[in-house]
Amino acid sequence: MFMLQVLRPIILLVLFTQTASLWAADQSVLFRNVNVFDGVHEQLRGNAYVLVTGNTIAQVSDNKIIAPEGAHIVEGEGRTLMPGMIDAHSHLAITTSLKDIHGYVTPEENAIRTTVIARDFLSDGFTTVRDMGGNTFALKKTIDEGLIPGPRIYPSGAFLSQTSGHGDFRTPAESHPSTGHIDAGHRLGMGVVADGKTEVYRAVRENLRQGATQIKMMGSGGAGSDFDPIDSLQYQPEEQMAAVAAAKDWDTYVSAHLLNDPAIDRALESGVMCVDHGLMIREGSVKKIVEKGAFLAPQFNALSPRLLEFPGLGPANLEKIRVAQLLMDPLIPLIKKYKPKVPFAVDAFGPPANHIRQRRFELHYVAELFGNFETLRRATSVSAELVALSGRRNPYGKLGVIEVGALADILLIDGNPLEDISLVGADPLWWDAGTAEIKTMPFIMKDGKIFRNTL
């Protein structure tokens, strides 16, 4: 505690110095001579003008726009102007490996680390994240107040897990939460164990009370936990429907961790609107996702052999990954055939450098599998459509597109990322990749405020 008291003024001074210089913004900003990728169409709009007034895009024109008095002029010089990117599955507040959460990180240290991860997201051009488990409520509030740099956050709060589910991270020696025991995951606000309709109702409503924009629950086994089989189904239909009903009462939705087909089908029938991961999905379930207008949010780095190099994984986790990877072959062909709505979703956790490396590798790998345009469309307009499912719980406006009325989250890129995805930081090396600032992204704006301008 003494050390934290000593460090706090230094930390605040550093953050204040960064914020004061980076977040000053003019009332109007005019971009001249830019090639616009609007987040929707593959064809760039050449030699265009874009006017930002306050925090929204006021005009997009092929004709010359006269700058309002006092406007800040940005000379695009033929650079690509595009929307800020969106990660639809992040964990800003899981700042260490899952095996190291047990007594190795304090809430204070975890909170400081989240500010670094948030800054790095914005520095990589990700102006919005959908956080899918962790205590990011204070971080979101502080970023929204402009006190520290970071992306817009759509928080889920603590993810819901049944006893022995994917979010039950207790060690074998730890007693059940019903005894009053608070395990590390619960202490850090990562997850909550809730069994039966009554406990599920309570957990969902508590997250909504804290400010959750959507609810995350665990619907199947997973690789990151030690005690639940990868093929297991989690939560009975009545429990899932309870979560969906409680979320719907607040005009929002439930998203679920789901790997295997029976779990996916159960969740979709219960009203879940986003299948997170879905890596072992089969044809019938993909068709059902399309029929229901739901989203499928896989992480394609899970298909790569390099996933086995992920730091912090134990023998049980590695074995689960090996088993799962043998069952993932249908995923890509089914997506290409049925074209479900697929956002860009990384699912990174751990130390700050891991988030950067995994995010940049995912950009590269999705582009390798589906092409540059499809990758950038997912990272902008498709992910924006997903976060907008939060209805009246949505604290922001229209995202992921360059059009009149959309919020001014804008990147300028040296070159055309539709031709060269590495210009937005995509990196094929994963854990060997660097974490340096992306030099080909000289301008970053979020909410009409300039975060970076090295032009």
C-alpha positions as CSV (number, residue, x, y, z in Angstrom):
1,M,0.0,0.0,0.0
2,F,2.8,2.4,0.9
3,M,4.5,1.7,-2.5
4,L,1.2,2.3,-4.3
5,Q,0.8,5.7,-2.5
6,V,4.3,6.6,-3.6
7,L,3.7,5.6,-7.2
8,R,0.2,7.1,-7.6
9,P,1.3,10.7,-8.1
10,I,3.9,9.7,-10.6
11,I,1.4,7.5,-12.5
12,L,-1.2,10.3,-12.5
13,L,1.4,12.8,-13.7
14,V,2.4,10.7,-16.6
15,L,-1.2,10.0,-17.6
16,F,-2.1,13.7,-17.3
17,T,0.9,14.8,-19.4
18,Q,-0.1,12.3,-22.1
19,T,-3.7,13.2,-22.0
20,A,-3.2,17.0,-22.0
21,S,-1.1,16.8,-25.2
22,L,-2.9,14.1,-27.1
23,W,-6.6,14.9,-26.4
24,A,-6.8,18.5,-27.2
25,A,-9.2,18.9,-30.2
26,D,-10.6,21.6,-32.4
27,Q,-14.3,22.1,-32.9
28,S,-14.0,21.3,-36.6
29,V,-11.4,19.2,-38.5
30,L,-11.3,19.1,-42.3
31,F,-9.6,16.3,-44.1
32,R,-8.6,17.2,-47.6
33,N,-7.5,14.9,-50.5
34,V,-8.1,11.5,-48.9
35,N,-9.1,8.2,-50.3
36,V,-12.0,7.0,-48.2
37,F,-12.7,3.4,-47.2
38,D,-16.1,3.7,-45.6
39,G,-16.1,0.4,-43.8
40,V,-18.7,-1.1,-46.1
41,H,-17.6,-1.0,-49.7
42,E,-14.4,-2.3,-51.2
43,Q,-14.1,0.6,-53.7
44,L,-12.2,3.6,-52.2
45,R,-13.7,7.0,-52.7
46,G,-10.8,8.9,-54.2
47,N,-9.7,12.6,-53.7
48,A,-12.5,13.2,-51.1
49,Y,-13.1,15.7,-48.4
50,V,-14.4,14.8,-44.9
51,L,-15.5,17.4,-42.4
52,V,-15.8,16.6,-38.7
53,T,-17.8,18.9,-36.4
54,G,-17.6,18.2,-32.7
55,N,-17.5,14.4,-32.4
56,T,-19.5,13.5,-35.5
57,I,-18.8,13.4,-39.3
58,A,-20.7,16.3,-40.8
59,Q,-19.8,16.0,-44.5
60,V,-18.3,13.5,-46.9
61,S,-17.9,14.9,-50.4
62,D,-16.1,14.4,-53.7
63,N,-16.3,18.2,-54.1
64,K,-14.2,20.8,-52.3
65,I,-15.5,21.6,-48.8
66,I,-14.7,25.1,-47.6
67,A,-13.2,24.9,-44.1
68,P,-15.3,26.6,-41.3
69,E,-13.6,29.4,-39.6
70,G,-11.0,28.1,-37.1
71,A,-11.1,24.6,-38.4
72,H,-8.0,22.4,-38.2
73,I,-6.9,21.3,-41.7
74,V,-5.5,17.9,-42.2
75,E,-3.8,17.4,-45.6
76,G,-4.4,13.8,-46.6
77,E,-2.1,13.9,-49.6
78,G,-3.7,10.8,-51.0
79,R,-3.7,8.7,-47.8
80,T,-6.4,6.3,-47.0
81,L,-9.0,7.6,-44.5
82,M,-11.0,4.8,-42.7
83,P,-13.1,4.2,-39.6
84,G,-11.4,3.3,-36.3
85,M,-11.3,-0.5,-35.9
86,I,-13.3,-2.5,-33.4
87,D,-12.3,-5.6,-31.5
88,A,-15.5,-7.5,-30.7
89,H,-14.0,-9.8,-28.1
90,S,-11.5,-8.4,-25.8
91,H,-10.4,-8.8,-22.1
92,L,-8.7,-5.6,-21.1
93,A,-8.9,-6.5,-17.4
94,I,-7.4,-10.0,-17.7
95,T,-3.8,-8.8,-17.5
96,T,-2.0,-12.0,-16.6
97,S,-2.1,-15.6,-17.6
98,L,-5.1,-17.5,-16.1
99,K,-2.8,-19.7,-14.0
100,D,-1.2,-16.6,-12.5
101,I,-4.3,-14.9,-11.2
102,H,-4.3,-16.9,-8.0
103,G,-2.6,-14.5,-5.6
104,Y,0.0,-13.2,-8.1
105,V,-1.8,-10.0,-9.1
106,T,-3.6,-7.5,-6.8
107,P,-6.7,-5.5,-7.9
108,E,-4.5,-2.3,-7.8
109,E,-1.9,-3.8,-10.1
110,N,-4.5,-5.2,-12.4
111,A,-6.2,-1.8,-12.7
112,I,-2.9,-0.1,-13.6
113,R,-2.2,-2.7,-16.2
114,T,-5.6,-2.2,-17.8
115,T,-4.8,1.5,-18.5
116,V,-1.7,0.3,-20.5
117,I,-3.7,-2.2,-22.5
118,A,-6.3,0.4,-23.2
119,R,-3.7,2.9,-24.4
120,D,-2.2,0.3,-26.7
121,F,-5.6,-0.6,-28.2
122,L,-6.1,3.1,-29.3
123,S,-2.4,3.3,-30.4
124,D,-3.1,0.4,-32.8
125,G,-6.1,2.1,-34.3
126,F,-8.8,0.2,-32.3
127,T,-11.2,2.9,-31.2
128,T,-13.8,0.6,-29.7
129,V,-13.8,-2.8,-27.9
130,R,-16.5,-5.1,-26.8
131,D,-15.1,-6.4,-23.5
132,M,-16.2,-9.9,-22.9
133,G,-15.3,-10.5,-19.2
134,G,-13.6,-8.5,-16.6
135,N,-14.1,-5.4,-14.4
136,T,-13.7,-2.6,-16.9
137,F,-16.5,-0.3,-15.6
138,A,-14.1,2.2,-13.9
139,L,-11.8,2.1,-16.9
140,K,-14.6,2.9,-19.3
141,K,-15.8,5.8,-17.1
142,T,-12.3,7.3,-16.9
143,I,-11.7,7.0,-20.6
144,D,-15.1,8.5,-21.4
145,E,-14.3,11.4,-19.2
146,G,-11.1,12.0,-21.2
147,L,-8.8,11.5,-18.3
148,I,-6.8,8.7,-19.9
149,P,-6.5,7.6,-23.5
150,G,-8.2,4.4,-24.6
151,P,-11.0,2.9,-26.8
152,R,-14.7,3.1,-26.3
153,I,-15.6,0.1,-24.1
154,Y,-18.8,-2.0,-24.3
155,P,-18.4,-3.8,-20.9
156,S,-19.9,-7.2,-20.0
157,G,-18.7,-7.2,-16.5
158,A,-18.2,-10.6,-14.8
159,F,-18.9,-13.5,-17.1
160,L,-21.4,-16.0,-15.8
161,S,-20.3,-19.6,-15.2
162,Q,-22.0,-22.6,-13.7
163,T,-20.1,-24.5,-11.1
164,S,-17.3,-26.5,-12.8
165,G,-17.9,-24.3,-15.9
166,H,-15.4,-22.6,-18.1
167,G,-15.4,-19.5,-15.9
168,D,-14.9,-21.5,-12.6
169,F,-11.2,-20.9,-12.1
170,R,-10.8,-22.2,-8.6
171,T,-8.0,-24.5,-7.7
172,P,-8.8,-28.0,-6.4
173,A,-8.1,-26.8,-2.9
174,E,-10.6,-23.9,-3.0
175,S,-14.1,-24.3,-1.6
176,H,-17.3,-23.4,-3.5
177,P,-18.4,-19.7,-3.5
178,S,-21.6,-20.8,-1.7
179,T,-19.5,-21.2,1.4
180,G,-18.5,-17.6,1.3
181,H,-15.1,-18.3,-0.4
182,I,-14.0,-15.6,-2.9
183,D,-11.6,-17.0,-5.5
184,A,-9.2,-15.0,-7.5
185,G,-11.4,-14.6,-10.6
186,H,-14.3,-13.3,-8.5
187,R,-12.0,-11.0,-6.5
188,L,-10.7,-9.4,-9.7
189,G,-14.2,-9.1,-11.2
190,M,-13.5,-11.5,-14.0
191,G,-16.3,-13.9,-13.5
192,V,-19.0,-15.1,-11.1
193,V,-20.3,-18.7,-10.5
194,A,-24.1,-18.7,-10.7
195,D,-26.2,-21.9,-10.7
196,G,-30.0,-22.1,-11.3
197,K,-32.4,-19.4,-12.5
198,T,-32.4,-17.4,-9.3
199,E,-28.6,-17.0,-9.2
200,V,-28.4,-16.3,-12.9
201,Y,-31.1,-13.6,-12.7
202,R,-29.1,-12.0,-9.8
203,A,-25.8,-12.1,-11.6
204,V,-27.2,-10.7,-14.8
205,R,-28.9,-7.9,-13.0
206,E,-25.8,-7.1,-10.9
207,N,-23.8,-6.7,-14.1
208,L,-26.5,-4.5,-15.6
209,R,-26.6,-2.4,-12.4
210,Q,-22.8,-1.8,-12.8
211,G,-23.3,-0.6,-16.4
212,A,-22.9,-3.7,-18.6
213,T,-24.0,-3.1,-22.2
214,Q,-24.4,-6.9,-22.9
215,I,-24.1,-10.1,-20.9
216,K,-21.5,-12.8,-21.3
217,M,-22.1,-16.4,-20.2
218,M,-20.2,-19.6,-20.6
219,G,-22.1,-22.2,-22.5
220,S,-19.5,-25.0,-23.1
221,G,-16.1,-26.2,-22.1
222,G,-13.1,-24.3,-23.0
223,A,-9.3,-24.6,-23.4
224,G,-8.3,-21.9,-20.9
225,S,-9.8,-23.7,-17.9
226,D,-8.6,-26.9,-16.3
227,F,-11.6,-28.9,-15.1
228,D,-14.3,-28.7,-17.7
229,P,-14.1,-31.1,-20.7
230,I,-14.0,-29.4,-24.1
231,D,-17.1,-31.3,-25.2
232,S,-19.2,-30.4,-22.2
233,L,-22.5,-28.5,-22.3
234,Q,-22.9,-25.8,-19.7
235,Y,-26.0,-24.2,-18.3
236,Q,-29.4,-25.8,-18.8
237,P,-31.8,-24.1,-21.3
238,E,-33.9,-22.7,-18.5
239,E,-30.8,-21.0,-17.0
240,Q,-29.8,-19.6,-20.4
241,M,-33.3,-18.3,-21.1
242,A,-33.3,-16.7,-17.7
243,A,-30.2,-14.7,-18.6
244,V,-31.7,-13.8,-22.0
245,A,-35.0,-12.6,-20.4
246,A,-33.2,-10.5,-17.8
247,A,-31.0,-8.9,-20.5
248,K,-34.0,-8.3,-22.7
249,D,-35.8,-6.5,-19.9
250,W,-33.0,-3.9,-20.2
251,D,-33.2,-4.0,-24.1
252,T,-29.9,-5.8,-24.6
253,Y,-28.6,-9.3,-25.4
254,V,-26.6,-12.3,-24.2
255,S,-23.4,-13.4,-25.9
256,A,-22.0,-16.8,-25.0
257,H,-18.7,-18.7,-25.0
258,L,-19.5,-21.8,-27.2
259,L,-17.3,-24.3,-28.8
260,N,-19.2,-27.5,-29.7
261,D,-22.3,-27.9,-31.8
262,P,-24.8,-29.2,-29.2
263,A,-23.9,-26.2,-27.0
264,I,-24.2,-23.8,-29.9
265,D,-27.7,-25.1,-30.8
266,R,-28.9,-25.0,-27.2
267,A,-27.8,-21.4,-26.8
268,L,-29.3,-20.3,-30.1
269,E,-32.7,-21.9,-29.1
270,S,-32.4,-20.1,-25.8
271,G,-32.1,-16.7,-27.5
272,V,-28.4,-16.0,-27.3
273,M,-27.5,-13.6,-30.1
274,C,-23.7,-14.1,-30.5
275,V,-21.8,-17.3,-30.6
276,D,-18.3,-16.4,-29.3
277,H,-15.7,-18.8,-30.7
278,G,-17.9,-21.6,-32.3
279,L,-14.7,-23.2,-33.5
280,M,-16.0,-26.8,-33.7
281,I,-19.2,-25.7,-35.4
282,R,-21.1,-27.8,-38.0
283,E,-23.3,-27.0,-41.0
284,G,-26.7,-27.1,-39.2
285,S,-25.6,-24.7,-36.5
286,V,-24.2,-22.2,-39.0
287,K,-27.5,-22.2,-40.9
288,K,-29.3,-21.6,-37.6
289,I,-27.1,-18.6,-36.8
290,V,-27.9,-17.1,-40.2
291,E,-31.7,-17.9,-39.8
292,K,-31.8,-16.2,-36.4
293,G,-29.8,-13.1,-37.5
294,A,-27.2,-13.9,-34.8
295,F,-23.4,-13.4,-35.0
296,L,-20.5,-15.8,-35.1
297,A,-17.4,-14.4,-33.5
298,P,-14.5,-16.9,-33.9
299,Q,-10.8,-16.3,-33.3
300,F,-8.9,-17.7,-36.3
301,N,-5.6,-17.7,-34.4
302,A,-7.1,-20.8,-32.7
303,L,-6.6,-22.7,-35.9
304,S,-2.9,-21.9,-36.1
305,P,-0.3,-24.3,-34.7
306,R,1.3,-21.3,-33.1
307,L,-1.5,-21.2,-30.6
308,L,0.3,-24.0,-28.7
309,E,3.1,-21.4,-28.1
310,F,0.7,-19.1,-26.2
311,P,2.5,-18.2,-22.9
312,G,0.9,-19.3,-19.7
313,L,-0.9,-22.4,-20.9
314,G,-0.5,-25.6,-18.8
315,P,-0.5,-29.2,-19.9
316,A,-4.3,-29.6,-19.5
317,N,-4.9,-26.5,-21.6
318,L,-2.5,-27.6,-24.4
319,E,-4.1,-31.0,-24.6
320,K,-7.6,-29.4,-24.9
321,I,-6.3,-27.2,-27.7
322,R,-4.8,-30.2,-29.6
323,V,-8.2,-32.0,-29.3
324,A,-10.2,-29.0,-30.4
325,Q,-7.9,-28.2,-33.4
326,L,-8.6,-31.6,-34.8
327,L,-12.3,-30.6,-35.1
328,M,-12.0,-27.1,-36.5
329,D,-11.6,-27.9,-40.2
330,P,-15.2,-27.2,-41.2
331,L,-15.2,-23.7,-39.8
332,I,-13.7,-21.7,-42.6
333,P,-15.6,-23.5,-45.5
334,L,-18.9,-23.1,-43.7
335,I,-18.3,-19.4,-43.1
336,K,-17.5,-18.9,-46.8
337,K,-20.5,-20.9,-47.9
338,Y,-23.2,-19.5,-45.6
339,K,-21.8,-16.0,-44.9
340,P,-23.0,-15.5,-41.3
341,K,-22.2,-12.1,-39.7
342,V,-18.7,-12.5,-38.5
343,P,-17.1,-9.6,-36.5
344,F,-13.4,-9.1,-35.9
345,A,-12.7,-10.8,-32.5
346,V,-9.3,-11.4,-31.0
347,D,-9.9,-12.8,-27.4
348,A,-6.5,-11.7,-26.2
349,F,-5.6,-11.7,-22.5
350,G,-2.4,-11.7,-20.4
351,P,0.4,-9.0,-20.2
352,P,0.0,-5.9,-22.3
353,A,2.5,-7.1,-25.0
354,N,0.4,-10.3,-25.5
355,H,-2.6,-8.2,-26.5
356,I,-0.6,-6.3,-29.1
357,R,1.0,-9.4,-30.6
358,Q,-2.2,-11.5,-30.7
359,R,-4.2,-8.5,-32.1
360,R,-1.7,-7.9,-34.9
361,F,-1.4,-11.6,-35.7
362,E,-5.2,-12.0,-35.9
363,L,-5.4,-9.1,-38.5
364,H,-2.8,-10.9,-40.6
365,Y,-4.4,-14.4,-40.3
366,V,-7.9,-13.3,-41.1
367,A,-6.6,-11.4,-44.1
368,E,-4.7,-14.5,-45.2
369,L,-7.9,-16.6,-44.9
370,F,-10.5,-14.2,-46.2
371,G,-8.8,-11.3,-47.9
372,N,-7.9,-7.7,-46.8
373,F,-11.3,-6.2,-47.6
374,E,-13.3,-8.7,-45.6
375,T,-10.9,-8.4,-42.7
376,L,-11.3,-4.6,-42.6
377,R,-15.1,-4.8,-43.1
378,R,-15.3,-7.1,-40.1
379,A,-13.1,-4.8,-38.0
380,T,-15.3,-1.8,-38.8
381,S,-18.9,-2.0,-39.9
382,V,-19.7,-5.7,-39.0
383,S,-18.3,-5.3,-35.5
384,A,-20.2,-2.0,-35.2
385,E,-23.4,-3.8,-36.0
386,L,-22.8,-6.3,-33.2
387,V,-22.1,-3.7,-30.5
388,A,-25.3,-1.9,-31.6
389,L,-27.3,-4.9,-30.5
390,S,-27.0,-3.4,-27.0
391,G,-30.0,-1.2,-27.9
392,R,-30.8,1.4,-25.3
393,R,-27.8,0.3,-23.2
394,N,-25.6,1.5,-26.0
395,P,-23.9,4.6,-24.6
396,Y,-22.5,5.8,-27.9
397,G,-23.7,6.4,-31.4
398,K,-23.1,5.0,-34.9
399,L,-19.7,3.5,-35.3
400,G,-17.6,1.6,-37.8
401,V,-18.4,3.7,-40.9
402,I,-17.4,6.9,-42.6
403,E,-20.7,8.6,-43.3
404,V,-22.6,11.7,-42.2
405,G,-23.9,11.3,-38.7
406,A,-21.4,8.6,-37.6
407,L,-19.1,9.3,-34.7
408,A,-15.7,10.6,-35.7
409,D,-13.4,7.6,-35.1
410,I,-11.0,8.1,-38.0
411,L,-7.6,6.7,-39.0
412,L,-5.3,8.0,-41.7
413,I,-3.1,5.3,-43.3
414,D,0.1,5.8,-45.4
415,G,-1.0,3.8,-48.4
416,N,-4.0,1.5,-49.1
417,P,-4.6,-1.2,-46.5
418,L,-7.0,-3.0,-48.9
419,E,-3.9,-3.8,-50.9
420,D,-1.5,-4.2,-48.0
421,I,-2.9,-5.2,-44.6
422,S,0.4,-4.7,-42.9
423,L,-0.2,-1.0,-43.1
424,V,-2.7,-1.3,-40.2
425,G,-0.3,-3.4,-38.1
426,A,-1.0,-6.9,-39.3
427,D,2.0,-9.1,-38.5
428,P,2.5,-12.8,-39.3
429,L,5.0,-13.5,-36.6
430,W,2.7,-13.6,-33.6
431,W,4.7,-14.0,-30.4
432,D,7.9,-12.9,-32.1
433,A,6.2,-9.8,-33.4
434,G,7.2,-6.3,-32.3
435,T,5.1,-4.0,-30.2
436,A,6.4,-0.7,-31.6
437,E,4.0,2.1,-32.7
438,I,2.6,1.5,-36.2
439,K,4.5,4.1,-38.3
440,T,2.1,3.8,-41.3
441,M,-0.8,5.0,-39.1
442,P,0.2,8.7,-38.6
443,F,-3.2,10.0,-37.6
444,I,-5.7,8.6,-35.1
445,M,-8.9,10.4,-34.0
446,K,-11.5,9.1,-31.6
447,D,-14.8,10.9,-30.9
448,G,-13.6,13.9,-32.8
449,K,-10.4,14.2,-30.6
450,I,-7.0,13.8,-32.0
451,F,-5.0,11.1,-30.3
452,R,-2.0,11.0,-32.7
453,N,-1.0,13.3,-35.5
454,T,2.6,12.9,-36.8
455,L,1.8,14.4,-40.2
